[in-house]
Amino acid sequence: MQPAERIAWLGNVEIGLLATAYGASLPALVLALGHGYATLSLLFVVFAAGNTVSYFAANPLIDRLGAQRALHLGLALFVVSALPLGMVHGFTWWVLATLFAGVAFSLADVGAARLVGGLHRPHPAQALNRLNIFFSVGAISAPVIVGLSVRFLGGPQPVFLVIALLGAIGAVQLARMPAPAPEPSGHREPGDSFLRYFGRTRWLRVLTPLVFFYIAAEVGFGSWIAAYEHLRAGVSTALAALYPAAYQVGMTVVRLFVGRSLGVWRLERMLVLGGLLATAATLLAALLGSNPWYALAGAVLAGVGFGPAFPVALAIASLRGPGREGWTYGAVFSALALAVLIAPWVEGQVFGKVPLFALLATPLAAALVVACAVLLERAVAEPGQSQRA
């Protein structure tokens, strides 16, 4: 195990913390910042704007500089962005800091995934799944920290101070390590480009919308279930913050136990079965959300269904396009960026008027994941490329 991989794990703890910190904080931020849910949805828009720009730039940057340097930059930006979030209450400061947090998130996300995938070629599925377990650790921790800090300190800000501290630790450790040279790209024909490759590669054209709908479901569910339960089921602000953690608990459990199966099972079929379970579970949470226990069970089961989705999608991108991670990962993370940009904003705008719609959109997205996964299973890989871990 190389030391840089351990820092990649820390980077995924960081992005996990940030992934659920905003959603879990929403009911408390209404009071702390003095704005309603529709206005606070601007934070998700700004975060996604930073995400989108840097997600599109991250893979070309990594091709030039290397994954380790991109991860280092992302960890350093966590410090710059999270400190103001933990120390100030002005909405304008939150908007600016959130923009930089979005940039930090995507650089750390792509940098960690590319670093680990490169270290474990040609079969990265188990290593990527292990990496995402650390994402789950952060994603579970953030709502717990928010709930405790709201209960005992009156606000959610301490979670952002934890993010800044961990970012500083990781950045300092990476600064002491020599950065390896960027990995060579796979064989490319003269005049080849990403758009031409994307246009002739059917499986990548299917995998990209699959990731879009998966992230739309995950971001929507994680962002709004706390606020939804706070309003509809009447649970307390501190308890509502734990609902996103329940979703992440389900994801963590399945990631802990699925590792060895990634070397045996057909990866595309895992996406189909997981998406079916997530669809049923999110319907349970949406339609029976007035009962907090049913909603909690739905959150856990949705996490179980979606747990392997993202590491499996990245593994498929590596296995079907070996040596082309700059392009295949680029397509996957670009789909992620667009979903993060669109889903929370749409849900934020309709949440105040039709709260149920914000959660009904989630099972719809999960059902579309299943449809794309079925098509992906039928899409033949290019000659000589494996479909198994």
FENQUIJO-V727388 format. One record per residue. RES is the residue in one letter. SS is DSSP state (H for helix, E for strand, C for the rest). OMEGA is omega in radians with two decimals (none if undefined). Layout:
RES;SS;OMEGA
RES;SS;OMEGA
//
This chain:
M;C;-3.11
Q;C;-3.13
P;H;-3.12
A;H;3.12
E;H;3.10
R;H;3.08
I;H;3.05
A;H;3.06
W;H;3.11
L;H;3.09
G;H;3.12
N;H;2.98
V;H;-3.14
E;H;-3.10
I;H;3.04
G;H;3.07
L;H;-3.07
L;H;-3.10
A;H;-3.10
T;H;-3.09
A;H;-3.11
Y;H;-3.12
G;H;3.14
A;H;-3.09
S;H;-2.97
L;H;-3.13
P;H;3.13
A;H;-3.13
L;H;3.04
V;H;3.12
L;H;-3.04
A;H;-3.08
L;H;3.06
G;C;3.12
H;C;3.13
G;C;-3.07
Y;H;-3.13
A;H;3.12
T;H;-3.13
L;H;3.07
S;H;3.07
L;H;3.10
L;H;3.11
F;H;3.11
V;H;-3.12
V;H;3.09
F;H;-3.13
A;H;3.09
A;H;3.06
G;H;3.06
N;H;-2.99
T;H;-3.12
V;H;-3.06
S;H;3.05
Y;H;3.12
F;H;-3.10
A;H;-2.95
A;H;-3.07
N;H;3.01
P;H;3.10
L;H;3.14
I;H;3.09
D;H;-3.10
R;H;-2.99
L;H;-3.09
G;C;-3.07
A;H;-3.08
Q;H;3.13
R;H;3.09
A;H;3.09
L;H;3.11
H;H;3.13
L;H;3.13
G;H;3.13
L;H;3.11
A;H;3.13
L;H;3.04
F;H;3.14
V;H;-3.10
V;H;-3.05
S;H;-3.02
A;H;3.14
L;H;3.09
P;H;3.14
L;H;-3.13
G;H;-2.98
M;H;-3.07
V;C;-3.13
H;C;-3.14
G;C;-3.07
F;H;3.13
T;H;3.09
W;H;3.12
W;H;3.14
V;H;-3.12
L;H;-3.13
A;H;3.14
T;H;3.08
L;H;3.13
F;H;3.09
A;H;3.09
G;H;3.09
V;H;-3.14
A;H;-3.11
F;H;-3.04
S;H;3.10
L;H;3.11
A;H;-3.11
D;H;-3.10
V;H;-3.14
G;H;3.14
A;H;-3.12
A;H;3.13
R;H;-3.14
L;H;-3.11
V;H;3.11
G;H;3.12
G;H;-3.14
L;H;-3.03
H;C;3.01
R;C;0.01
P;C;-3.09
H;C;-3.01
P;C;-2.95
A;H;-3.09
Q;H;3.14
A;H;3.12
L;H;3.06
N;H;3.10
R;H;3.09
L;H;-3.11
N;H;3.00
I;H;3.14
F;H;2.97
F;H;-3.13
S;H;3.10
V;H;3.11
G;H;-3.09
A;H;3.06
I;H;-3.06
S;H;-3.04
A;H;3.11
P;H;3.11
V;H;3.10
I;H;3.13
V;H;-3.13
G;H;3.13
L;H;-3.11
S;H;3.05
V;H;-3.10
R;H;-2.99
F;H;-3.09
L;H;3.06
G;C;3.14
G;C;-3.06
P;C;-2.96
Q;C;-3.09
P;H;-3.14
V;H;-3.14
F;H;3.04
L;H;3.06
V;H;3.11
I;H;3.14
A;H;-3.11
L;H;-3.13
L;H;3.08
G;H;3.12
A;H;3.14
I;H;-3.13
G;H;-3.13
A;H;3.13
V;H;-3.13
Q;H;3.12
L;H;3.13
A;H;-3.13
R;C;-3.10
M;C;3.05
P;C;3.14
A;C;3.11
P;C;3.10
A;C;3.09
P;C;-3.12
E;C;3.12
P;C;3.11
S;C;3.08
G;C;-3.11
H;C;3.11
R;C;3.11
E;C;3.09
P;C;3.14
G;C;3.14
D;C;3.13
S;C;3.14
F;H;-3.08
L;H;3.10
R;H;3.12
Y;H;3.13
F;H;-3.10
G;H;-3.11
R;H;-3.06
T;C;-3.02
R;H;-3.07
W;H;3.13
L;H;3.09
R;H;3.08
V;H;-3.12
L;H;-3.08
T;H;3.07
P;H;3.07
L;H;3.13
V;H;3.11
F;H;-3.10
F;H;3.09
Y;H;-3.14
I;H;3.08
A;H;3.11
A;H;-3.08
E;H;-3.12
V;H;3.13
G;H;-3.13
F;H;-3.10
G;H;-3.07
S;H;-2.92
W;H;-3.08
I;H;3.12
A;H;3.12
A;H;-3.12
Y;H;-3.14
E;H;3.11
H;H;-3.11
L;H;-2.99
R;H;-3.08
A;C;3.08
G;C;3.11
V;C;-3.08
S;C;3.13
T;H;-3.11
A;H;-3.14
L;H;3.14
A;H;-3.14
A;C;-3.08
L;C;-3.12
Y;H;3.03
P;H;3.10
A;H;3.12
A;H;3.08
Y;H;-3.12
Q;H;3.05
V;H;3.09
G;H;3.12
M;H;-3.09
T;H;-3.12
V;H;-3.08
V;H;3.12
R;H;3.12
L;H;-3.02
F;H;-3.05
V;H;-3.00
G;C;-3.10
R;H;-3.13
S;H;-3.13
L;H;3.09
G;H;-3.05
V;C;-3.05
W;C;3.03
R;E;-3.01
L;H;-3.10
E;H;3.14
R;H;3.07
M;H;3.11
L;H;3.12
V;H;-3.08
L;H;3.12
G;H;3.12
G;H;3.09
L;H;3.12
L;H;-3.14
A;H;3.11
T;H;3.13
A;H;-3.09
A;H;3.13
T;H;3.01
L;H;3.09
L;H;-3.13
A;H;-3.08
A;H;-3.01
L;H;-3.12
L;C;-3.05
G;C;3.10
S;C;3.00
N;C;-3.03
P;H;-3.13
W;H;3.06
Y;H;3.12
A;H;3.13
L;H;3.10
A;H;3.11
G;H;3.12
A;H;-3.14
V;H;-3.10
L;H;3.08
A;H;3.08
G;H;3.09
V;H;-3.12
G;H;-3.05
F;H;-3.05
G;C;-3.09
P;C;-2.88
A;H;-3.02
F;H;3.08
P;H;3.10
V;H;3.11
A;H;3.09
L;H;3.12
A;H;3.10
I;H;3.11
A;H;3.10
S;H;-3.05
L;H;-3.11
R;H;3.10
G;C;-3.04
P;C;3.13
G;C;3.14
R;C;-3.10
E;H;3.09
G;H;3.12
W;H;-3.06
T;H;3.05
Y;H;3.11
G;H;3.11
A;H;-3.13
V;H;-3.09
F;H;3.04
S;H;3.06
A;H;3.08
L;H;-3.10
A;H;-3.13
L;H;3.12
A;H;3.11
V;H;3.14
L;H;-2.96
I;H;-2.93
A;H;-3.08
P;H;-3.14
W;H;3.13
V;H;-3.12
E;H;3.12
G;H;-3.11
Q;H;-3.09
V;H;-2.99
F;H;-3.09
G;C;-3.09
K;C;-3.11
V;C;-3.05
P;H;-3.08
L;H;-3.09
F;H;-3.12
A;H;3.11
L;H;3.07
L;H;3.08
A;H;-3.09
T;H;3.08
P;H;3.07
L;H;3.10
A;H;3.12
A;H;3.11
A;H;3.10
L;H;3.02
V;H;3.13
V;H;-3.13
A;H;3.12
C;H;-3.14
A;H;3.09
V;H;3.11
L;H;3.14
L;H;-3.14
E;H;-3.13
R;H;-3.13
A;C;-3.07
V;C;3.08
A;C;3.09
E;C;-3.06
P;C;3.08
G;C;-3.08
Q;C;-3.06
S;C;3.02
Q;C;-3.11
R;E;3.05
A;C;none
//
